[in-house]
Structure formats: structure tokens, C-alpha cells
Amino acid sequence: MAIPAYVASPGDYTIMSAHDYIKQPQKLMEVYAQHGLQYNNFYNWFRMMNRVLPVKSNTWSGFEKGWVHTYITTTGNVASPGQGNPVTLTIAAGDHQDGKTYANPGDIVGFAGADLVQGRIMYKTTTNSTAHTITIEPIRATDTIPAVTSGTQIGIWSFAAGMGTGSPEGHLTFPVERTFKTQTFKEALSFEGQELIPQLWFTSYAADGRTINGYWSDMYFDTEYRFALKRGNAYMLGKDNTNTGLVVSATEAARWSGSPGSGNPIQTTKGLLTWGAELGSSNEIDVGDFAMTDFEDMGVYYKSQKVASDVIAVFMGYKRHNELNTVLKNYTTYSGVDWTKNQIQRLEGHEAVDAFVATFNFNGCDHAGIKWMFTTLDDLSDPRTFPSAYKMDEWMFAVPIANSKDAKTGEVLKNIAIRYPENYGYSRLNEKGIFGGAGGGFRYTTDVDSKTEWLRSEEGFQMFHANQVYIIHPAY
């Protein structure tokens, strides 16, 4: 769109938005700091990485490719059949889809244990569409298939067919559908008419060339900052609503004339940490206890999860990043690395000096076969968002930054992104409106000597391959 975000109709809105006139998100962080808003938020990272994308609905989905090869999960406890005897096992309901399961007669399976007993699937019954059974005969007459408890995962290792037999049934793997929902965010700022005069007024130009007499307000800038902060927290921590009681109450709706929205459901989006907690892996490590071997443990996990990229983004709080700096410095203490460098330093009000400084600020490391790229999320250290009891500045979560193809449509999907509804030129991203009877530049909607600027944005978090999220958190 030629019109900047937040400007729905050039010339109608006179307040100047930081998002309209500071096009580079990284520059916006510098302006935040100059205004005492030093906490870089998760939302701005998505803007910098060009991962804020349109979608044509407030609920959407995509398909991940399932495992090409997988194991058998059993249900029910089954005793050992004794030396040389077969065993019949029931496949867990979760391994079924549309009445089909992956295991086939002829598959060679292995049982966990020092002797790694192996057996061949001789029969599979499919009478019950959600409880297929398999009968396994040991490969060696002297072997004993061990007892199997409910939930045991049995690996399929090979295949053996008899001479003169036909082809086996095809192995079936199933794409996994992931569904996402948007969340509606709102903020507002009100001025009395006289408060508008002392604001910083200046002339700007609309996309169509018309002149706009607008003004800048620190208070509005603060409002936009809060708006971005709350969205970033939703994408990081949000939980999707499964509570049918979470609806707009009559009391809340009564705040507006006609009680609009009363009884409507309130949709929330599922954030990165919630996806990771459900499908990924996590480890409890207090600050001070992290070691290089923990990178190795994470690397082992990633190699087991079909990670296509060897570059992993590591988001963390400031305290956790400081710890990693110390760990890496100590790890390389006797490596001959020179940590000093010449650097131009300038203190406010003083001349620049050529300083010889030691620097231990690591932005990443290459270890355990993976390149770990560090990003500090300053807002995790914000004491007004996360008081000390939350210990959020000790959290760390790692995720590959990659693309994949939808297993059904072939569409290229970003594994993490922010999506917003848009269709035929109407976008729900960063809408802005005015209500009031002061300030000029728009048609007054009331005779009250005030003006309210409101912000609204409908967005949702998209997460594919959440099994590749690794979370480290402190003890509570």
C-alpha cells in the first residue's frame, strides 16, 4: 500500500505516528531509547525480519509434513510371552488416522534393552479402526520378547519378505494440521481541546501529495509503545482461549452506547513459548548453572528433530545473556583470543577519545554442529511488565528461523510469523481512528471539547514445527 500504516485516509488524521514516519524498525528502537523507552520488544523483531504478513481470515491453518518414518506406540500392558514365543500388541489410538496405521506385516522391529531383541510383524488386524493389533514373532528362537507397558514406543528397523511373495502395503504417514487464531489489540489516548495547542505542530504530506498540518505528541508515542509491547508479549507468551466463558460481558459492553459486542467470544493467539511447551523440549537451568555442555544437549535434541537449518535464533533475557557471555569467555580463556580492541568512545558533552577496551559481548557461537545466534529481548527485563518474581530475564528460548512447504498445498510457509487479516485493500493491521470535537483536520463526531485517538490491530502468531523450539527457564 502507498499509504503508510496507521493512515487510513490521508489528511483526515492529524496526529503523527512513529510507525508512519520511522520506516526502519531498528531506527525506531533508537527513538524509543531517546524517549526513555529502552525496552526493545518482541513485536519489533518480527518487523525487522519482514515476518508480518497478510492472511484472509481471523482463523487459518497449514500442514506440516509428518515424519517420513516413525515408531509404533502401544496401549495396554502385555506380559512377556516367554522364550521363542510371539506377542500380540495393540497400537495406540493416536497412531491411527482415517482407520490406517504405519506398521505393516514384514516390518522388523526392535525392543529396548542390552540384547536388542528383534521380531518380525507377522499379522496386523484392522477390525477396530482405532485399535489395530500386530503379532510379532521373535527373529531368533532363543530370544524372549520382553514385557511391554502401555505407551511403549517400538522402533521399526528393517523389513524382511519371504521368497515368491507379493508387495507389502504402502507405508502411510500423515501431514499434521496446525491452526492459528488472531487476537484484537486496542489502545487509546484522549486530549482535551486546550491540550492540543501546545503540542509540536508541523506540516507533512500525504501519499497523494496533499498537505497535512499535523502534530507530534510524546503521550501518543508512549501509547504506540505500549501497543507494541502488549502485542510482543502475546506472541511470546500468549495462550489460546479454550474457555467458553471468556466472552464480552454485558457490563463491559455497557460502556458504549448500544452495548456492542455483548456476548461475543474473546479470541487470543497462542505464542511461541506455549507452542514450545506443548510440542518442543525444555530444561530447568538457573542462571549461574549454564555450561557449554548444555549447548551440546540442545544440539543433540535439534539433530533428532529434522531441523533443516544449522542456524538457530536464541532469544533470551538480559541476565541470561550476561551469563552466556561469561560462560563463553571462560571457555575460551586459554585459547589465545585477544579480547581487546580500539574503539571510539564519546561521553555526553565530552570530546570523542580513542579507547582501548576489552569486549566480552558475544552475539553467538558455533558449537555442537549448530550456529547459535543470540538476541536479547530487553522487554523481558522490564520490571513493570515482569516484576522480579517472574524471573523472565533468566529465560531463553531457541528456534530455527526457516521456511517450509505446506504438506498439502506446496505453499512456502515461514515457521514463525505474525499474520493479520487483509482482503481487497482493507487491512486490520494498525488501524487508527479519531472520535471527538477538537483538533481540526477531521469531521467532528461530537460537540465535546476533546479528541480521542484510538489504535486497533488484529493479528495472530503463526508457528510451524514447534517441536523444534527449545526452552530454558529457571527454577521456581
SENU-875916 format. One record per residue (C-alpha): x, y, z; residue number from 1. Coordinates in steps of 0.25 Angstrom, whole numbers, plus 5000, padded with zeros to 4 digits. Layout:
<nodes>
+------+------+------+-----+
|   px |   py |   pz |   n |
+------+------+------+-----+
|    X |    Y |    Z | NUM |
...
+------+------+------+-----+
</nodes>
This chain:
<nodes>
+------+------+------+-----+
|   px |   py |   pz |   n |
+------+------+------+-----+
| 5000 | 5000 | 5000 |   1 |
| 5005 | 5014 | 4997 |   2 |
| 4998 | 5020 | 5009 |   3 |
| 5007 | 5018 | 5022 |   4 |
| 5002 | 5009 | 5033 |   5 |
| 4992 | 5015 | 5043 |   6 |
| 4988 | 5025 | 5032 |   7 |
| 4974 | 5020 | 5027 |   8 |
| 4971 | 5033 | 5019 |   9 |
| 4982 | 5043 | 5017 |  10 |
| 4979 | 5057 | 5022 |  11 |
| 4968 | 5052 | 5031 |  12 |
| 4977 | 5049 | 5043 |  13 |
| 4986 | 5059 | 5048 |  14 |
| 4994 | 5053 | 5059 |  15 |
| 5008 | 5048 | 5054 |  16 |
| 5011 | 5033 | 5057 |  17 |
| 5025 | 5028 | 5059 |  18 |
| 5021 | 5016 | 5051 |  19 |
| 5017 | 5025 | 5039 |  20 |
| 5030 | 5033 | 5039 |  21 |
| 5041 | 5024 | 5044 |  22 |
| 5041 | 5013 | 5033 |  23 |
| 5052 | 5005 | 5039 |  24 |
| 5049 | 4997 | 5051 |  25 |
| 5063 | 4997 | 5056 |  26 |
| 5063 | 5013 | 5056 |  27 |
| 5050 | 5012 | 5064 |  28 |
| 5058 | 5005 | 5075 |  29 |
| 5067 | 5017 | 5075 |  30 |
| 5056 | 5027 | 5076 |  31 |
| 5050 | 5019 | 5088 |  32 |
| 5063 | 5020 | 5095 |  33 |
| 5063 | 5035 | 5094 |  34 |
| 5050 | 5036 | 5100 |  35 |
| 5053 | 5027 | 5112 |  36 |
| 5046 | 5015 | 5106 |  37 |
| 5058 | 5006 | 5105 |  38 |
| 5052 | 4992 | 5105 |  39 |
| 5052 | 4986 | 5091 |  40 |
| 5040 | 4977 | 5089 |  41 |
| 5038 | 4964 | 5082 |  42 |
| 5028 | 4970 | 5073 |  43 |
| 5038 | 4979 | 5067 |  44 |
| 5047 | 4968 | 5064 |  45 |
| 5037 | 4962 | 5054 |  46 |
| 5036 | 4975 | 5047 |  47 |
| 5051 | 4976 | 5045 |  48 |
| 5051 | 4961 | 5040 |  49 |
| 5040 | 4964 | 5030 |  50 |
| 5031 | 4954 | 5037 |  51 |
| 5018 | 4962 | 5038 |  52 |
| 5009 | 4956 | 5027 |  53 |
| 4995 | 4957 | 5022 |  54 |
| 4984 | 4946 | 5023 |  55 |
| 4970 | 4946 | 5018 |  56 |
| 4963 | 4941 | 5031 |  57 |
| 4964 | 4942 | 5046 |  58 |
| 4966 | 4927 | 5047 |  59 |
| 4975 | 4920 | 5037 |  60 |
| 4983 | 4907 | 5037 |  61 |
| 4994 | 4900 | 5029 |  62 |
| 5000 | 4886 | 5029 |  63 |
| 5014 | 4881 | 5034 |  64 |
| 5020 | 4869 | 5027 |  65 |
| 5019 | 4857 | 5037 |  66 |
| 5031 | 4848 | 5040 |  67 |
| 5035 | 4840 | 5028 |  68 |
| 5038 | 4829 | 5037 |  69 |
| 5032 | 4826 | 5051 |  70 |
| 5031 | 4817 | 5062 |  71 |
| 5019 | 4809 | 5068 |  72 |
| 5013 | 4813 | 5081 |  73 |
| 5006 | 4803 | 5089 |  74 |
| 4994 | 4803 | 5098 |  75 |
| 4991 | 4793 | 5109 |  76 |
| 5001 | 4785 | 5118 |  77 |
| 5005 | 4772 | 5112 |  78 |
| 5014 | 4761 | 5119 |  79 |
| 5026 | 4755 | 5113 |  80 |
| 5021 | 4743 | 5104 |  81 |
| 5033 | 4734 | 5108 |  82 |
| 5045 | 4729 | 5100 |  83 |
| 5043 | 4728 | 5085 |  84 |
| 5028 | 4732 | 5086 |  85 |
| 5020 | 4743 | 5079 |  86 |
| 5013 | 4754 | 5085 |  87 |
| 5001 | 4762 | 5081 |  88 |
| 5001 | 4777 | 5083 |  89 |
| 4990 | 4788 | 5081 |  90 |
| 4994 | 4800 | 5074 |  91 |
| 4991 | 4813 | 5082 |  92 |
| 4979 | 4821 | 5077 |  93 |
| 4988 | 4833 | 5074 |  94 |
| 4995 | 4825 | 5063 |  95 |
| 4983 | 4824 | 5055 |  96 |
| 4977 | 4833 | 5045 |  97 |
| 4965 | 4830 | 5036 |  98 |
| 4966 | 4816 | 5040 |  99 |
| 4980 | 4814 | 5036 | 100 |
| 4993 | 4812 | 5043 | 101 |
| 5008 | 4812 | 5039 | 102 |
| 5013 | 4798 | 5043 | 103 |
| 5012 | 4787 | 5033 | 104 |
| 5014 | 4772 | 5033 | 105 |
| 5028 | 4769 | 5029 | 106 |
| 5034 | 4780 | 5037 | 107 |
| 5046 | 4777 | 5046 | 108 |
| 5044 | 4783 | 5060 | 109 |
| 5054 | 4784 | 5072 | 110 |
| 5051 | 4785 | 5087 | 111 |
| 5059 | 4793 | 5096 | 112 |
| 5070 | 4786 | 5105 | 113 |
| 5084 | 4782 | 5105 | 114 |
| 5082 | 4770 | 5096 | 115 |
| 5073 | 4778 | 5086 | 116 |
| 5063 | 4766 | 5083 | 117 |
| 5057 | 4767 | 5069 | 118 |
| 5044 | 4762 | 5064 | 119 |
| 5036 | 4762 | 5051 | 120 |
| 5022 | 4767 | 5049 | 121 |
| 5014 | 4754 | 5044 | 122 |
| 5000 | 4759 | 5045 | 123 |
| 4992 | 4772 | 5046 | 124 |
| 4977 | 4773 | 5049 | 125 |
| 4969 | 4785 | 5046 | 126 |
| 4955 | 4781 | 5050 | 127 |
| 4955 | 4792 | 5060 | 128 |
| 4958 | 4805 | 5053 | 129 |
| 4965 | 4812 | 5065 | 130 |
| 4971 | 4799 | 5071 | 131 |
| 4979 | 4791 | 5061 | 132 |
| 4987 | 4780 | 5066 | 133 |
| 5000 | 4774 | 5062 | 134 |
| 5006 | 4760 | 5065 | 135 |
| 5021 | 4760 | 5066 | 136 |
| 5030 | 4747 | 5065 | 137 |
| 5044 | 4747 | 5070 | 138 |
| 5055 | 4746 | 5060 | 139 |
| 5063 | 4736 | 5068 | 140 |
| 5056 | 4724 | 5075 | 141 |
| 5065 | 4726 | 5087 | 142 |
| 5061 | 4741 | 5089 | 143 |
| 5050 | 4745 | 5098 | 144 |
| 5041 | 4758 | 5095 | 145 |
| 5041 | 4766 | 5108 | 146 |
| 5028 | 4771 | 5115 | 147 |
| 5022 | 4783 | 5108 | 148 |
| 5016 | 4794 | 5117 | 149 |
| 5005 | 4804 | 5111 | 150 |
| 5011 | 4815 | 5104 | 151 |
| 5024 | 4808 | 5100 | 152 |
| 5030 | 4813 | 5087 | 153 |
| 5035 | 4802 | 5078 | 154 |
| 5045 | 4805 | 5066 | 155 |
| 5043 | 4799 | 5052 | 156 |
| 5057 | 4796 | 5048 | 157 |
| 5056 | 4788 | 5035 | 158 |
| 5048 | 4779 | 5026 | 159 |
| 5048 | 4764 | 5022 | 160 |
| 5040 | 4757 | 5012 | 161 |
| 5038 | 4743 | 5008 | 162 |
| 5042 | 4737 | 4995 | 163 |
| 5031 | 4738 | 4984 | 164 |
| 5022 | 4747 | 4992 | 165 |
| 5015 | 4760 | 4987 | 166 |
| 5018 | 4774 | 4990 | 167 |
| 5015 | 4780 | 5004 | 168 |
| 5004 | 4790 | 5007 | 169 |
| 5009 | 4804 | 5005 | 170 |
| 5014 | 4811 | 5018 | 171 |
| 5005 | 4823 | 5021 | 172 |
| 5010 | 4836 | 5028 | 173 |
| 5000 | 4847 | 5030 | 174 |
| 5002 | 4863 | 5030 | 175 |
| 4999 | 4870 | 5042 | 176 |
| 4990 | 4882 | 5042 | 177 |
| 4993 | 4894 | 5051 | 178 |
| 4982 | 4904 | 5053 | 179 |
| 4984 | 4919 | 5057 | 180 |
| 4975 | 4930 | 5062 | 181 |
| 4976 | 4945 | 5062 | 182 |
| 4975 | 4954 | 5075 | 183 |
| 4970 | 4968 | 5074 | 184 |
| 4978 | 4978 | 5081 | 185 |
| 4974 | 4992 | 5085 | 186 |
| 4980 | 5005 | 5091 | 187 |
| 4974 | 5020 | 5092 | 188 |
| 4979 | 5034 | 5096 | 189 |
| 4970 | 5045 | 5099 | 190 |
| 4973 | 5060 | 5099 | 191 |
| 4964 | 5072 | 5104 | 192 |
| 4964 | 5083 | 5093 | 193 |
| 4973 | 5092 | 5100 | 194 |
| 4984 | 5082 | 5102 | 195 |
| 4985 | 5081 | 5087 | 196 |
| 4990 | 5095 | 5085 | 197 |
| 5004 | 5093 | 5092 | 198 |
| 5007 | 5080 | 5084 | 199 |
| 5018 | 5080 | 5074 | 200 |
| 5011 | 5084 | 5061 | 201 |
| 5017 | 5083 | 5047 | 202 |
| 5014 | 5081 | 5032 | 203 |
| 5015 | 5068 | 5026 | 204 |
| 5010 | 5062 | 5013 | 205 |
| 5000 | 5051 | 5009 | 206 |
| 5003 | 5040 | 5000 | 207 |
| 4995 | 5047 | 4989 | 208 |
| 5003 | 5060 | 4991 | 209 |
| 4993 | 5067 | 4999 | 210 |
| 4998 | 5076 | 5011 | 211 |
| 4995 | 5071 | 5025 | 212 |
| 4996 | 5080 | 5037 | 213 |
| 4999 | 5070 | 5048 | 214 |
| 5005 | 5070 | 5062 | 215 |
| 5014 | 5061 | 5070 | 216 |
| 5011 | 5056 | 5084 | 217 |
| 5020 | 5049 | 5094 | 218 |
| 5008 | 5043 | 5100 | 219 |
| 5003 | 5037 | 5087 | 220 |
| 5017 | 5032 | 5085 | 221 |
| 5016 | 5025 | 5099 | 222 |
| 5003 | 5019 | 5094 | 223 |
| 5009 | 5013 | 5082 | 224 |
| 5020 | 5007 | 5090 | 225 |
| 5010 | 5001 | 5100 | 226 |
| 5002 | 4996 | 5088 | 227 |
| 5015 | 4989 | 5082 | 228 |
| 5019 | 4984 | 5096 | 229 |
| 5006 | 4976 | 5098 | 230 |
| 5006 | 4970 | 5085 | 231 |
| 5020 | 4965 | 5086 | 232 |
| 5017 | 4959 | 5100 | 233 |
| 5005 | 4952 | 5093 | 234 |
| 5014 | 4946 | 5082 | 235 |
| 5024 | 4941 | 5093 | 236 |
| 5015 | 4936 | 5104 | 237 |
| 5001 | 4936 | 5099 | 238 |
| 4991 | 4924 | 5102 | 239 |
| 4980 | 4921 | 5092 | 240 |
| 4966 | 4923 | 5098 | 241 |
| 4959 | 4909 | 5101 | 242 |
| 4950 | 4915 | 5112 | 243 |
| 4936 | 4917 | 5107 | 244 |
| 4933 | 4927 | 5118 | 245 |
| 4943 | 4937 | 5112 | 246 |
| 4933 | 4946 | 5105 | 247 |
| 4930 | 4961 | 5105 | 248 |
| 4921 | 4963 | 5118 | 249 |
| 4909 | 4971 | 5118 | 250 |
| 4916 | 4981 | 5128 | 251 |
| 4928 | 4983 | 5119 | 252 |
| 4919 | 4985 | 5106 | 253 |
| 4910 | 4995 | 5114 | 254 |
| 4922 | 5005 | 5114 | 255 |
| 4918 | 5008 | 5100 | 256 |
| 4905 | 5013 | 5094 | 257 |
| 4896 | 5001 | 5090 | 258 |
| 4905 | 4991 | 5097 | 259 |
| 4912 | 4986 | 5084 | 260 |
| 4919 | 4972 | 5085 | 261 |
| 4912 | 4967 | 5097 | 262 |
| 4913 | 4952 | 5098 | 263 |
| 4924 | 4951 | 5087 | 264 |
| 4935 | 4942 | 5089 | 265 |
| 4949 | 4947 | 5092 | 266 |
| 4960 | 4941 | 5083 | 267 |
| 4974 | 4940 | 5088 | 268 |
| 4986 | 4935 | 5080 | 269 |
| 4996 | 4924 | 5084 | 270 |
| 5010 | 4930 | 5086 | 271 |
| 5024 | 4924 | 5084 | 272 |
| 5026 | 4919 | 5098 | 273 |
| 5012 | 4912 | 5098 | 274 |
| 5015 | 4905 | 5085 | 275 |
| 5029 | 4901 | 5090 | 276 |
| 5024 | 4896 | 5104 | 277 |
| 5013 | 4887 | 5097 | 278 |
| 5022 | 4881 | 5085 | 279 |
| 5036 | 4885 | 5088 | 280 |
| 5046 | 4882 | 5099 | 281 |
| 5050 | 4889 | 5111 | 282 |
| 5061 | 4889 | 5122 | 283 |
| 5061 | 4896 | 5136 | 284 |
| 5075 | 4903 | 5138 | 285 |
| 5077 | 4914 | 5148 | 286 |
| 5086 | 4926 | 5144 | 287 |
| 5100 | 4922 | 5148 | 288 |
| 5098 | 4907 | 5145 | 289 |
| 5098 | 4908 | 5129 | 290 |
| 5110 | 4901 | 5123 | 291 |
| 5115 | 4898 | 5109 | 292 |
| 5110 | 4884 | 5111 | 293 |
| 5096 | 4890 | 5111 | 294 |
| 5098 | 4895 | 5096 | 295 |
| 5102 | 4880 | 5093 | 296 |
| 5090 | 4875 | 5099 | 297 |
| 5082 | 4885 | 5091 | 298 |
| 5089 | 4881 | 5079 | 299 |
| 5086 | 4866 | 5081 | 300 |
| 5071 | 4870 | 5082 | 301 |
| 5071 | 4878 | 5069 | 302 |
| 5078 | 4867 | 5061 | 303 |
| 5067 | 4858 | 5066 | 304 |
| 5056 | 4867 | 5061 | 305 |
| 5058 | 4868 | 5046 | 306 |
| 5064 | 4883 | 5047 | 307 |
| 5067 | 4887 | 5033 | 308 |
| 5075 | 4899 | 5037 | 309 |
| 5088 | 4899 | 5045 | 310 |
| 5085 | 4913 | 5049 | 311 |
| 5077 | 4915 | 5062 | 312 |
| 5072 | 4928 | 5067 | 313 |
| 5073 | 4929 | 5083 | 314 |
| 5064 | 4939 | 5089 | 315 |
| 5067 | 4942 | 5104 | 316 |
| 5066 | 4952 | 5115 | 317 |
| 5078 | 4961 | 5119 | 318 |
| 5082 | 4953 | 5131 | 319 |
| 5083 | 4940 | 5123 | 320 |
| 5091 | 4947 | 5112 | 321 |
| 5101 | 4952 | 5122 | 322 |
| 5103 | 4938 | 5127 | 323 |
| 5105 | 4933 | 5113 | 324 |
| 5116 | 4944 | 5111 | 325 |
| 5123 | 4939 | 5124 | 326 |
| 5122 | 4924 | 5120 | 327 |
| 5128 | 4927 | 5106 | 328 |
| 5139 | 4936 | 5112 | 329 |
| 5143 | 4925 | 5122 | 330 |
| 5142 | 4914 | 5111 | 331 |
| 5152 | 4922 | 5102 | 332 |
| 5161 | 4927 | 5113 | 333 |
| 5173 | 4920 | 5109 | 334 |
| 5170 | 4919 | 5094 | 335 |
| 5179 | 4931 | 5091 | 336 |
| 5167 | 4940 | 5087 | 337 |
| 5170 | 4955 | 5088 | 338 |
| 5158 | 4962 | 5095 | 339 |
| 5163 | 4976 | 5094 | 340 |
| 5161 | 4986 | 5082 | 341 |
| 5162 | 5000 | 5079 | 342 |
| 5148 | 5007 | 5080 | 343 |
| 5144 | 5022 | 5079 | 344 |
| 5137 | 5025 | 5092 | 345 |
| 5128 | 5038 | 5094 | 346 |
| 5122 | 5043 | 5107 | 347 |
| 5111 | 5053 | 5106 | 348 |
| 5117 | 5067 | 5106 | 349 |
| 5131 | 5062 | 5104 | 350 |
| 5141 | 5060 | 5092 | 351 |
| 5142 | 5046 | 5086 | 352 |
| 5154 | 5038 | 5091 | 353 |
| 5161 | 5026 | 5085 | 354 |
| 5159 | 5016 | 5096 | 355 |
| 5166 | 5002 | 5097 | 356 |
| 5155 | 4994 | 5103 | 357 |
| 5152 | 4979 | 5106 | 358 |
| 5139 | 4974 | 5100 | 359 |
| 5132 | 4961 | 5104 | 360 |
| 5119 | 4963 | 5097 | 361 |
| 5116 | 4951 | 5089 | 362 |
| 5105 | 4951 | 5079 | 363 |
| 5106 | 4936 | 5076 | 364 |
| 5115 | 4924 | 5076 | 365 |
| 5117 | 4912 | 5067 | 366 |
| 5117 | 4899 | 5075 | 367 |
| 5111 | 4885 | 5075 | 368 |
| 5110 | 4886 | 5060 | 369 |
| 5100 | 4898 | 5061 | 370 |
| 5102 | 4913 | 5059 | 371 |
| 5094 | 4919 | 5071 | 372 |
| 5091 | 4934 | 5069 | 373 |
| 5087 | 4942 | 5081 | 374 |
| 5076 | 4952 | 5082 | 375 |
| 5074 | 4959 | 5095 | 376 |
| 5059 | 4963 | 5097 | 377 |
| 5060 | 4975 | 5106 | 378 |
| 5045 | 4975 | 5110 | 379 |
| 5048 | 4962 | 5118 | 380 |
| 5056 | 4971 | 5127 | 381 |
| 5044 | 4982 | 5129 | 382 |
| 5041 | 4982 | 5144 | 383 |
| 5028 | 4988 | 5141 | 384 |
| 5023 | 4977 | 5132 | 385 |
| 5031 | 4965 | 5139 | 386 |
| 5034 | 4968 | 5154 | 387 |
| 5045 | 4960 | 5160 | 388 |
| 5037 | 4948 | 5164 | 389 |
| 5035 | 4945 | 5149 | 390 |
| 5050 | 4943 | 5146 | 391 |
| 5047 | 4945 | 5132 | 392 |
| 5061 | 4951 | 5129 | 393 |
| 5066 | 4937 | 5132 | 394 |
| 5058 | 4931 | 5121 | 395 |
| 5064 | 4926 | 5108 | 396 |
| 5057 | 4920 | 5096 | 397 |
| 5063 | 4915 | 5083 | 398 |
| 5056 | 4913 | 5070 | 399 |
| 5061 | 4912 | 5055 | 400 |
| 5057 | 4923 | 5046 | 401 |
| 5053 | 4916 | 5034 | 402 |
| 5043 | 4913 | 5023 | 403 |
| 5036 | 4900 | 5019 | 404 |
| 5025 | 4896 | 5009 | 405 |
| 5011 | 4893 | 5013 | 406 |
| 5010 | 4878 | 5012 | 407 |
| 4997 | 4879 | 5004 | 408 |
| 4997 | 4891 | 4996 | 409 |
| 5012 | 4893 | 4994 | 410 |
| 5011 | 4908 | 4999 | 411 |
| 5024 | 4913 | 5005 | 412 |
| 5022 | 4916 | 5020 | 413 |
| 5030 | 4924 | 5030 | 414 |
| 5032 | 4915 | 5042 | 415 |
| 5029 | 4927 | 5051 | 416 |
| 5022 | 4940 | 5047 | 417 |
| 5011 | 4950 | 5050 | 418 |
| 4999 | 4949 | 5041 | 419 |
| 4988 | 4960 | 5040 | 420 |
| 4974 | 4959 | 5032 | 421 |
| 4974 | 4967 | 5019 | 422 |
| 4966 | 4966 | 5007 | 423 |
| 4962 | 4975 | 4995 | 424 |
| 4971 | 4987 | 5001 | 425 |
| 4965 | 4986 | 5015 | 426 |
| 4975 | 4983 | 5025 | 427 |
| 4973 | 4980 | 5040 | 428 |
| 4987 | 4983 | 5043 | 429 |
| 4990 | 4996 | 5051 | 430 |
| 4977 | 5003 | 5049 | 431 |
| 4975 | 5017 | 5054 | 432 |
| 4963 | 5026 | 5057 | 433 |
| 4958 | 5038 | 5063 | 434 |
| 4946 | 5042 | 5071 | 435 |
| 4944 | 5056 | 5077 | 436 |
| 4940 | 5071 | 5075 | 437 |
| 4954 | 5077 | 5075 | 438 |
| 4968 | 5077 | 5068 | 439 |
| 4963 | 5080 | 5054 | 440 |
| 4966 | 5072 | 5041 | 441 |
| 4955 | 5063 | 5042 | 442 |
| 4939 | 5063 | 5043 | 443 |
| 4935 | 5065 | 5057 | 444 |
| 4927 | 5054 | 5063 | 445 |
| 4923 | 5061 | 5076 | 446 |
| 4922 | 5075 | 5082 | 447 |
| 4930 | 5071 | 5094 | 448 |
| 4943 | 5079 | 5094 | 449 |
| 4953 | 5067 | 5094 | 450 |
| 4959 | 5057 | 5084 | 451 |
| 4962 | 5042 | 5085 | 452 |
| 4972 | 5035 | 5076 | 453 |
| 4970 | 5020 | 5076 | 454 |
| 4978 | 5009 | 5071 | 455 |
| 4973 | 4995 | 5067 | 456 |
| 4981 | 4983 | 5061 | 457 |
| 4976 | 4969 | 5059 | 458 |
| 4988 | 4960 | 5058 | 459 |
| 4992 | 4945 | 5061 | 460 |
| 5004 | 4937 | 5063 | 461 |
| 5008 | 4926 | 5053 | 462 |
| 5017 | 4915 | 5058 | 463 |
| 5020 | 4902 | 5049 | 464 |
| 5030 | 4891 | 5054 | 465 |
| 5028 | 4895 | 5069 | 466 |
| 5035 | 4882 | 5072 | 467 |
| 5048 | 4890 | 5069 | 468 |
| 5046 | 4900 | 5080 | 469 |
| 5056 | 4898 | 5092 | 470 |
| 5053 | 4906 | 5105 | 471 |
| 5062 | 4908 | 5117 | 472 |
| 5056 | 4914 | 5129 | 473 |
| 5060 | 4916 | 5144 | 474 |
| 5054 | 4908 | 5155 | 475 |
| 5042 | 4914 | 5163 | 476 |
+------+------+------+-----+
</nodes>
